Structure formats: C-alpha cells, structure tokens
Amino acid sequence: MKPLETERMIHFLYRMSMYVSNVSRDNIVSFMHGADFGKCSEPHWTKLLNEFILIEYKIEGRAIGWSYQVELFSKQEGIEWTEGFKKLMLEMINKSDKTPITNKTKNWIHKLENNNTQTL
C-alpha cells in the first residue's frame, strides 16, 4: 500500500461516521468494496484482510469472504462486528510491511488513542 492510501484507511477506521452515514456491517462492507474498486493498483484492502485473518487467526473466508471472517473473529472476541473489523484492520496495518505509516499519522493515532483513554 502507498502511505496515502494507508493514512486514508486509518482515518476511515477512526472516523467511520464521516464516511458512512450509519456505521453498520453492511455500510462498512459497501465502503470497503468501493474503496477497492476505486483503486487501480493491487493489493486490495479486502484481499489483504482476508489473507491476514486466515494466517493470523486461522479463520477461513469460505464463500462469504472477509466479512464472514470478521463475524467469526468478533464472536470469538465477544465484540460487535464493527469493533472486530476496526481491530483487525488496525492490527493488519501495524503488522504489515506493505502498508507504511508516516510519523505524522503515527502521532495522530497516538493522540486519538490517548484522548479516548482519558475520556473513558
């Protein structure tokens, strides 16, 4: 992934309601497929996520694909699908050498996470 694509995805993950009117599984799936369709280059986010979940968590996609993998992961973790999706995407981005993150984005994420911790 290019740094700009990665930064946009991170922004989406932390500010989903800016991109979809109702943060739900269906809307996130639609957004992700649109994001992949709009990209000319490989690899697509959904393909990377599918492979990441299979390798890291041994959860197969079957015919339904990555959204089903997220569902199974979320059930195992006892969290909502949207939270499972966000957790998996951020973990994948952190562990992947294909998705570089600039220092500016790292600082932005750090600030967001610290603000969220302080308000809880």
C-alpha positions as a printed Julia matrix, in Angstrom:
120×3 Matrix{Float64}:
   0.0     0.0    0.0
   1.03    3.55  -0.6
   1.38    5.74   2.51
  -1.5     8.0    1.42
  -3.86    5.02   0.96
  -2.87    3.72   4.37
  -3.42    7.09   6.02
  -6.85    7.41   4.41
  -7.82    3.96   5.65
  -6.64    4.77   9.17
  -8.68    7.97   9.08
 -11.72    5.94   7.99
 -11.19    3.46  10.83
 -11.09    6.19  13.47
 -13.77    8.41  11.91
 -16.16    5.98  10.21
 -19.19    8.22  10.67
 -17.54   10.8    8.4
 -17.55    8.27   5.55
 -20.77    6.3    6.07
 -24.0     7.73   7.42
 -24.84    4.72   9.57
 -21.86    2.75  10.88
 -23.02   -0.81  10.29
 -21.66   -4.0    8.81
 -23.48   -3.52   5.51
 -22.28    0.05   5.08
 -18.69   -0.79   6.0
 -18.68   -3.72   3.56
 -20.03   -1.42   0.83
 -17.45    1.24   1.63
 -14.59   -1.27   1.56
 -15.67   -2.7   -1.79
 -15.98    0.83  -3.16
 -12.52    1.69  -1.86
 -11.1    -1.41  -3.52
 -12.95   -0.72  -6.78
 -11.6     2.82  -6.88
  -8.0     1.62  -6.63
  -6.11    0.85  -9.79
  -3.31   -0.96  -8.02
  -3.17   -4.23  -6.16
  -3.44   -5.44  -3.47
  -6.91   -4.52  -2.35
  -7.74   -3.95   1.31
 -10.33   -6.73   1.39
  -7.91   -9.26  -0.1
  -5.22   -8.28   2.4
  -7.7    -8.53   5.28
  -8.92  -11.93   4.1
  -5.37  -13.27   3.97
  -4.41  -11.65   7.28
  -7.32  -13.25   9.17
  -6.59  -16.63   7.6
  -2.9   -16.5    8.51
  -3.11  -14.83  11.95
  -6.32  -16.38  13.28
  -6.8   -19.48  11.09
 -10.32  -18.35  10.17
 -11.28  -19.3    6.62
 -13.36  -16.96   4.49
 -15.43  -19.57   2.72
 -17.83  -18.32   0.05
 -18.94  -15.3    2.08
 -15.39  -13.97   2.34
 -13.75  -11.44   4.62
 -16.92  -10.06   6.23
 -17.76  -13.57   7.46
 -14.22  -13.94   8.81
 -14.69  -10.68  10.73
 -18.0   -12.02  12.07
 -16.38  -15.21  13.37
 -13.47  -13.27  14.88
 -15.86  -10.83  16.58
 -17.9   -13.67  18.06
 -14.71  -15.26  19.43
 -13.7   -11.94  21.0
 -17.2   -11.15  22.28
 -17.35   -7.8   20.48
 -19.56   -6.17  17.84
 -18.76   -6.76  14.17
 -17.76   -3.11  13.63
 -15.29   -3.22  16.53
 -13.87   -6.52  15.28
 -13.39   -5.03  11.83
 -11.61   -1.98  13.22
  -9.4    -4.09  15.49
  -8.4    -6.45  12.67
  -7.69   -3.67  10.19
  -5.52   -1.73  12.63
  -3.66   -4.88  13.63
  -3.1    -5.77   9.98
  -1.81   -2.28   9.18
   0.52   -2.35  12.19
   1.98   -5.74  11.28
   2.24   -5.29   7.55
   5.34   -4.08   5.79
   3.17   -3.39   2.74
   1.35   -0.55   4.49
   3.83    2.09   5.62
   2.64    4.75   8.05
   4.22    8.18   8.23
   5.33    9.68  11.54
   2.58   12.31  11.19
  -0.06    9.56  11.09
   1.57    7.69  13.98
   1.42   10.85  16.08
  -2.21   11.48  15.09
  -3.18    7.92  16.09
  -1.3     8.25  19.37
  -3.15   11.49  20.18
  -6.52    9.93  19.32
  -5.87    6.87  21.45
  -4.71    8.98  24.4
  -7.77   11.23  24.16
 -10.08    8.21  24.01
  -8.39    6.68  27.07
  -8.66    9.91  29.06
 -12.38   10.35  28.31
 -13.24    6.81  29.41
